[in-house]
Amino acid sequence: MKFNNFEKLLPLGYLFLVLLGIIKQSVFYNQFGINILDYSSLMDILISPISDLTSHSNVFLFLLVFLTIIFFVFLYFSKNHEKPWVQKFFKSNRQFTILTKEEIQLYLGNRFLLLASFGLIAFFLGMGIGTGKKTKERIEKEDLSYDYLLKIDNTEKQVHLIGVNSLNYFYLEKGNKNIKISPSVSVKSIEYLHTEEKK
């Protein structure tokens, strides 16, 4: 399996991930009436895909397994392209049977990238919609864990942290269903509360 201009695909791939990170963040925060781009820096936007991928280890592992499986499936197709069942699988492409070996490898490489792209779109969009909807439901049911202690302007607040970027903290206080946004410069400290310390 081969790729056209692989060295040129890497920066385009990261740009694609950045766009997906923006979409995920926008979809998540829009459910709360927040335009996240108004509260983000350029650096937040650039690191958003990495942050999203590393913040949920189980989801990241699932995505990694998914991409690895489809990669090896297409690699197997590439190495066995002459077998009748592989050609039958791609029978919708009439030219598949007359392509050279290199052309078949490029064809399969492009199909892999297409499928991987759709998988990433579904992953990030699903994360944005799913986590936003779940958080919204928990807010309505008042089923949140207030496990962070923020010290803001010499006042301590026990909060449920919705999100953080380089410019702002997004959180809820007990008894208030409205999300508050505090600039990072006003937050003096943040402390994670263990179960026995939570009030």
VMD Tcl script that draws the C-alpha trace (Angstrom):
set ca {
  {0.00 0.00 0.00}
  {1.39 3.38 -1.03}
  {0.45 7.04 -0.64}
  {0.82 9.91 -3.09}
  {3.29 12.57 -1.85}
  {3.40 11.16 1.69}
  {5.72 13.94 2.92}
  {3.13 16.52 1.84}
  {0.30 14.62 3.53}
  {1.75 14.97 7.05}
  {1.22 18.76 7.46}
  {-2.17 18.44 5.74}
  {-3.02 15.62 8.13}
  {-2.25 17.77 11.16}
  {-4.26 20.65 9.68}
  {-7.12 18.19 9.26}
  {-6.80 17.19 12.93}
  {-6.80 20.86 13.98}
  {-10.02 21.45 12.04}
  {-11.57 18.38 13.66}
  {-10.49 19.64 17.10}
  {-12.14 23.01 16.39}
  {-15.31 21.26 15.25}
  {-15.38 19.07 18.35}
  {-14.83 21.99 20.74}
  {-17.37 24.17 18.90}
  {-20.04 21.45 18.90}
  {-19.44 20.74 22.61}
  {-19.58 24.35 23.84}
  {-22.34 25.45 21.44}
  {-24.71 23.19 23.36}
  {-24.22 25.59 26.29}
  {-24.53 28.73 24.15}
  {-20.78 29.40 24.20}
  {-18.77 30.24 21.08}
  {-15.49 28.70 22.17}
  {-13.48 30.50 19.48}
  {-14.23 33.79 21.27}
  {-12.53 32.39 24.38}
  {-9.56 30.61 22.80}
  {-6.08 31.59 21.70}
  {-4.33 30.39 18.56}
  {-2.27 27.97 20.67}
  {-5.46 26.47 22.15}
  {-6.73 25.82 18.63}
  {-3.43 24.26 17.52}
  {-3.18 21.86 20.48}
  {-6.92 21.08 20.69}
  {-6.71 17.78 18.73}
  {-3.82 16.51 20.88}
  {-5.63 17.59 24.03}
  {-8.82 15.81 22.93}
  {-6.97 12.62 22.05}
  {-5.05 12.45 25.34}
  {-7.84 13.54 27.69}
  {-9.76 10.26 27.32}
  {-7.33 7.35 27.28}
  {-9.99 4.68 26.60}
  {-11.43 6.58 23.65}
  {-7.95 7.26 22.28}
  {-7.11 3.56 22.56}
  {-10.31 2.66 20.69}
  {-9.45 5.11 17.89}
  {-5.89 3.76 17.68}
  {-7.16 0.17 17.45}
  {-9.70 1.18 14.77}
  {-7.06 2.89 12.61}
  {-4.60 0.02 13.09}
  {-7.19 -2.59 12.07}
  {-8.25 -0.81 8.88}
  {-4.59 -0.13 8.03}
  {-3.71 -3.83 8.21}
  {-6.89 -4.81 6.35}
  {-5.95 -2.55 3.45}
  {-2.33 -3.74 3.67}
  {-3.61 -7.32 3.38}
  {-5.71 -6.33 0.35}
  {-2.63 -4.73 -1.19}
  {-0.52 -7.87 -0.79}
  {-3.29 -10.15 -2.07}
  {-4.75 -7.97 -4.81}
  {-4.48 -10.74 -7.40}
  {-6.79 -13.09 -5.49}
  {-10.30 -13.37 -6.98}
  {-12.13 -12.51 -3.75}
  {-10.15 -9.25 -3.39}
  {-10.93 -8.28 -6.98}
  {-14.57 -9.21 -6.39}
  {-14.57 -6.97 -3.31}
  {-13.55 -4.03 -5.50}
  {-15.68 -5.01 -8.48}
  {-17.40 -1.59 -8.41}
  {-14.15 -0.22 -9.84}
  {-14.01 -1.69 -13.36}
  {-10.40 -0.58 -13.81}
  {-9.20 -2.46 -10.73}
  {-8.47 -5.68 -12.64}
  {-6.29 -3.95 -15.25}
  {-4.30 -1.68 -12.93}
  {-0.59 -2.28 -12.35}
  {0.61 -3.41 -8.93}
  {1.83 0.08 -8.06}
  {-1.46 1.66 -9.20}
  {-3.41 -0.83 -7.07}
  {-1.27 0.03 -4.03}
  {-1.89 3.75 -4.59}
  {-5.60 3.08 -5.08}
  {-5.82 1.14 -1.80}
  {-3.72 3.77 0.01}
  {-6.15 6.48 -1.08}
  {-9.12 4.37 0.01}
  {-7.49 3.82 3.40}
  {-6.97 7.57 3.87}
  {-10.58 8.22 2.87}
  {-11.94 5.66 5.35}
  {-9.58 6.89 8.11}
  {-10.73 10.49 7.48}
  {-14.39 9.53 7.80}
  {-13.55 7.60 10.95}
  {-11.81 10.63 12.50}
  {-14.69 12.94 11.53}
  {-17.18 10.58 13.19}
  {-14.90 10.26 16.25}
  {-14.45 13.99 16.92}
  {-18.00 14.95 16.00}
  {-19.39 12.12 18.12}
  {-17.22 13.17 21.07}
  {-18.41 16.77 20.82}
  {-22.09 15.88 20.57}
  {-21.98 12.99 23.05}
  {-19.97 14.61 25.85}
  {-21.88 17.88 25.48}
  {-25.26 16.15 25.64}
  {-24.22 14.01 28.61}
  {-22.87 17.02 30.51}
  {-26.04 18.98 29.78}
  {-28.21 16.16 31.12}
  {-26.10 15.91 34.26}
  {-26.44 19.66 34.81}
  {-30.22 19.45 34.50}
  {-30.37 16.49 36.92}
  {-27.84 18.19 39.24}
  {-25.76 15.02 39.02}
  {-22.33 16.63 38.98}
  {-19.25 16.06 41.10}
  {-17.83 19.32 42.43}
  {-14.32 18.00 42.79}
  {-12.18 21.09 42.18}
  {-11.41 23.98 44.48}
  {-10.69 27.20 42.60}
  {-9.17 30.17 44.35}
  {-10.35 33.24 42.43}
  {-9.48 36.71 43.70}
  {-8.91 35.39 47.24}
  {-12.26 33.55 47.20}
  {-12.40 29.75 47.23}
  {-15.09 28.07 45.14}
  {-15.88 24.37 44.97}
  {-16.77 23.74 41.34}
  {-17.40 21.23 38.59}
  {-14.86 21.93 35.87}
  {-16.29 21.86 32.34}
  {-13.11 22.80 30.53}
  {-9.88 24.78 30.60}
  {-7.75 26.51 28.02}
  {-4.86 28.97 28.21}
  {-7.21 31.94 28.62}
  {-10.22 30.75 30.61}
  {-11.73 28.30 33.07}
  {-15.28 27.05 32.40}
  {-17.09 25.73 35.46}
  {-20.31 25.41 37.46}
  {-20.87 26.18 41.12}
  {-23.21 24.21 43.37}
  {-26.82 25.34 43.09}
  {-26.21 27.26 39.87}
  {-26.88 25.69 36.47}
  {-25.22 28.52 34.54}
  {-21.68 27.99 33.32}
  {-19.26 30.60 34.58}
  {-16.15 31.70 32.70}
  {-13.18 33.06 34.61}
  {-9.99 34.36 32.98}
  {-6.95 32.27 33.83}
  {-5.16 35.32 35.24}
  {-7.79 35.64 37.97}
  {-7.40 32.01 39.10}
  {-4.77 31.93 41.83}
  {-4.80 28.17 42.32}
  {-6.72 25.01 41.48}
  {-6.91 21.98 43.75}
  {-8.35 18.55 43.02}
  {-10.39 17.29 45.95}
  {-10.23 13.64 46.95}
  {-13.53 11.94 47.71}
  {-13.24 12.36 51.46}
  {-12.51 16.09 51.06}
  {-15.56 16.87 48.92}
  {-18.34 18.71 50.68}
}
mol new
graphics top color blue
foreach p $ca { graphics top sphere $p radius 0.5 }
foreach p [lrange $ca 0 end-1] q [lrange $ca 1 end] { graphics top cylinder $p $q radius 0.2 }
display resetview
